[in-house]
Amino acid sequence: MICAIHQPQYLPWLGYFEKMSRADVFVLLDNVQFKKNEWQNRNRIRTSQGWQWLTVPVLHDHGQLICDVKFNSSRHWREDHVRAIELNYKKAPFFDVYWPRLRLIYEKDWKALGELNIALVTLLAEFLGIATEIKIASKLNVSSEKTQRLIDICRARHCDTYLAGAGCAEYMDFAAFKVAGIKVDVQSYNHPAYPQLWTGADVGFQPFMSVIDLLFNCGEKSKTVLLNQVAIKT
């Protein structure tokens, strides 16, 4: 059994879901420290000028956990994000397939950032046809820290392999996994090219967008593009 563990991100990129697809269990690590203006509260969408950030404004204290981070209600970010997505993707071939259900998430009164991100990740995985079991770290009986937390989560889900991200050498103790008898595999993701709106001569294909860019442009072929990691005609 393979376990992958990742913070719940806002509208994640393709590699996030490729990692999920390779795992038997994907644990959303919502009970670790929030890092403002990384991928937990923002991501990028394609525009005619290249790309732009969609950022969720939040209120947080230093050291606060992702699951405890609240929204800055003084900002009308939901309306802004809905407007930006509709403006830039309404002409995409599969926009109408996915947008109605995605927009419903923006209409719900979420209390915390973690709840929003978990709902988005779960729905986007469904759109992609990824059947990996998703678990929430804060609901597991695991209270350890750093590498030991990862090991304990793997044990809690009866997994003998941990699928780590490309930057894992910066924070993981590989020796501890070896002692625990858990194999470590490291993700290596090659970003594919695919048909994309606004691919004129001036800006060309823009990689590392939110996965909604892939879905709106490629529809049911999105999972194949995601997993094959090969360029297709743009």
C-alpha positions in Angstrom: 0.0 0.0 0.0 1.3 3.4 -1.0 0.6 6.5 1.1 1.1 10.1 -0.1 0.7 13.1 2.2 0.3 16.7 1.3 -1.1 20.0 2.6 -4.6 20.8 1.2 -3.8 23.4 -1.4 -6.0 25.9 -3.2 -6.9 24.7 -6.8 -3.7 22.6 -7.0 -1.5 22.1 -10.1 -1.2 18.9 -12.2 1.6 17.3 -10.3 -0.4 17.3 -7.1 -3.0 15.1 -8.7 -0.5 12.9 -10.4 0.9 12.2 -7.0 -2.5 11.4 -5.7 -3.2 9.0 -8.5 -0.1 7.0 -7.7 -1.1 6.4 -4.1 -3.6 4.1 -2.5 -4.2 6.6 0.3 -3.8 10.4 0.0 -3.7 12.2 3.4 -4.5 15.9 3.4 -2.2 17.3 6.1 -4.4 20.1 7.4 -2.9 20.1 11.0 0.5 21.6 10.2 1.6 25.2 10.2 0.0 27.5 7.6 2.4 29.4 5.3 0.9 32.5 3.9 1.1 33.2 0.1 2.4 29.8 -0.8 0.1 27.3 -2.5 -2.2 26.8 0.5 -4.2 30.0 -0.2 -3.4 30.8 -3.8 -2.8 29.4 -7.3 -2.5 30.5 -10.9 -4.9 30.5 -13.9 -4.3 31.2 -17.6 -5.2 34.6 -19.1 -4.7 36.3 -22.4 -1.6 38.0 -20.9 0.0 34.8 -19.6 -1.3 34.0 -16.1 -2.6 35.6 -12.9 -2.8 34.7 -9.2 -6.0 33.8 -7.5 -5.4 34.5 -3.8 -7.7 33.7 -0.9 -7.3 36.5 1.7 -6.9 35.1 5.2 -6.6 36.1 8.8 -3.9 34.1 10.7 -1.5 34.2 13.6 2.1 32.9 13.4 2.2 29.2 14.0 -1.5 28.7 13.2 -2.5 25.4 11.7 -4.1 25.2 8.2 -7.3 23.8 9.7 -7.7 26.9 11.9 -7.0 29.6 9.3 -10.1 31.9 8.8 -11.0 34.0 5.8 -10.6 37.8 5.7 -14.3 38.5 5.3 -13.7 42.2 4.4 -12.5 41.1 1.0 -15.0 39.9 -1.7 -12.6 37.3 -2.9 -15.3 34.7 -3.8 -16.9 37.1 -6.3 -13.5 38.1 -7.6 -12.4 34.5 -8.2 -15.6 33.5 -9.8 -15.4 36.5 -12.1 -11.8 35.8 -13.0 -12.4 32.1 -13.8 -15.5 32.9 -15.9 -13.8 35.7 -17.8 -10.8 33.7 -18.7 -12.3 30.2 -19.3 -15.9 30.7 -20.5 -14.7 30.0 -24.1 -12.8 26.8 -23.1 -14.4 23.7 -24.7 -15.2 21.9 -21.5 -15.9 24.9 -19.2 -19.6 24.2 -19.0 -19.0 20.5 -18.1 -17.1 21.3 -14.8 -17.9 24.9 -13.9 -21.5 24.5 -12.5 -20.4 22.1 -9.7 -17.2 24.0 -9.1 -19.0 27.3 -8.8 -21.3 25.8 -6.1 -18.2 25.5 -3.8 -17.7 29.2 -4.1 -21.3 29.8 -3.1 -21.0 27.9 0.2 -20.2 29.7 3.4 -17.0 28.0 4.5 -15.7 28.7 7.9 -12.0 28.0 7.4 -9.5 27.7 4.6 -8.8 24.0 5.2 -12.4 23.1 4.7 -12.5 25.0 1.4 -9.3 23.4 0.1 -10.4 19.9 1.1 -13.7 20.3 -0.8 -11.9 21.6 -3.9 -9.3 18.9 -3.9 -12.0 16.2 -3.4 -14.1 17.5 -6.3 -11.2 18.0 -8.7 -10.0 14.5 -8.0 -13.5 13.3 -8.9 -13.5 15.3 -12.1 -10.2 13.7 -13.0 -11.5 10.2 -12.3 -9.0 9.6 -9.5 -10.3 7.0 -7.1 -7.6 7.2 -4.5 -8.9 7.1 -0.9 -8.6 10.6 0.7 -8.2 11.0 4.4 -7.9 14.1 6.6 -4.9 14.2 9.0 -6.7 16.1 11.7 -9.2 13.3 12.0 -6.4 10.7 12.4 -5.1 9.8 15.9 -1.5 11.1 15.1 0.1 13.8 17.1 3.8 13.3 16.4 6.0 15.9 14.5 8.0 16.1 11.3 9.3 12.8 9.8 7.8 10.8 12.6 4.4 12.2 11.8 4.7 11.0 8.2 5.8 7.5 9.5 2.9 7.4 12.0 0.3 8.3 9.3 1.7 5.6 7.0 1.3 3.1 9.9 -2.2 4.3 10.7 -3.3 3.6 7.2 -1.3 0.3 7.0 0.9 1.5 4.2 4.4 0.1 3.6 5.5 2.7 1.0 5.6 6.5 1.3 5.4 8.6 -1.9 7.3 11.8 -1.3 7.5 15.1 -3.2 10.5 16.2 -5.2 11.7 18.5 -2.4 11.6 15.9 0.3 15.3 15.9 1.0 14.9 19.3 2.7 12.6 18.1 5.5 12.7 14.2 5.6 14.8 11.8 7.6 15.2 8.9 5.2 17.0 6.8 7.8 14.0 7.0 10.1 11.8 5.6 7.3 14.3 2.7 6.8 14.3 1.9 10.5 10.4 1.9 10.4 10.5 -0.5 7.5 8.7 1.9 5.2 10.0 2.3 1.6 10.3 5.8 0.2 9.6 6.6 -3.4 10.1 10.2 -4.7 7.8 11.7 -7.3 9.4 13.0 -10.5 6.9 14.8 -12.6 7.4 16.0 -16.2 4.8 18.7 -17.0 2.9 17.9 -20.2 1.8 20.5 -22.8 -1.8 20.4 -23.9 -4.3 22.6 -25.9 -4.8 25.8 -24.0 -6.7 29.0 -24.5 -4.7 32.1 -25.4 -1.7 30.3 -26.9 -0.8 33.1 -29.3 2.7 33.8 -30.5 3.3 36.4 -27.7 2.9 34.2 -24.6 2.7 30.6 -25.8 1.9 27.6 -23.6 1.9 28.4 -19.9 2.8 25.4 -17.6 2.2 25.1 -13.8 -1.3 26.4 -13.9 -4.1 25.2 -11.6 -5.5 21.8 -12.8 -8.7 23.6 -13.7 -6.9 24.9 -16.8 -6.3 21.3 -17.9 -9.9 20.3 -17.2 -11.5 23.2 -18.9 -9.4 22.7 -22.0 -9.1 18.9 -22.3 -12.2 17.5 -20.5 -12.3 13.7 -20.2 -8.8 13.4 -21.7 -7.4 15.3 -18.7 -6.4 12.3 -16.7 -4.6 10.8 -19.7 -2.7 14.0 -20.2 -1.9 14.2 -16.5 -0.6 10.6 -16.2 1.2 10.2 -19.5 3.2 13.4 -18.9 3.8 13.8 -22.6 3.3 16.7 -24.9 0.2 16.7 -27.1 -0.6 19.0 -29.9 -1.3 22.5 -28.7 
